């Protein structure tokens, strides 16, 4: 299975929902997020908890100024 590499431009309501959906779908590899307006801890909170679609059931953490979701590092610009 070939994964499509993508970049998310912005991390507002649509940006974090697209990111969550990409990881739930499994065939999309998010490699970068263009959003420098907030810190990584808030981005972690948004992906994990802030959604009417339920809690994100994967792993998420900040490491080396990158967002790591299910073991995949995502560069933040």
Secondary structure as UniProt FT lines:
FT   STRAND          4..9
FT   HELIX           13..25
FT   STRAND          28..34
FT   HELIX           40..48
FT   TURN            52..53
FT   STRAND          60..63
FT   TURN            64..65
FT   STRAND          66..69
FT   TURN            70..71
FT   STRAND          72..76
//
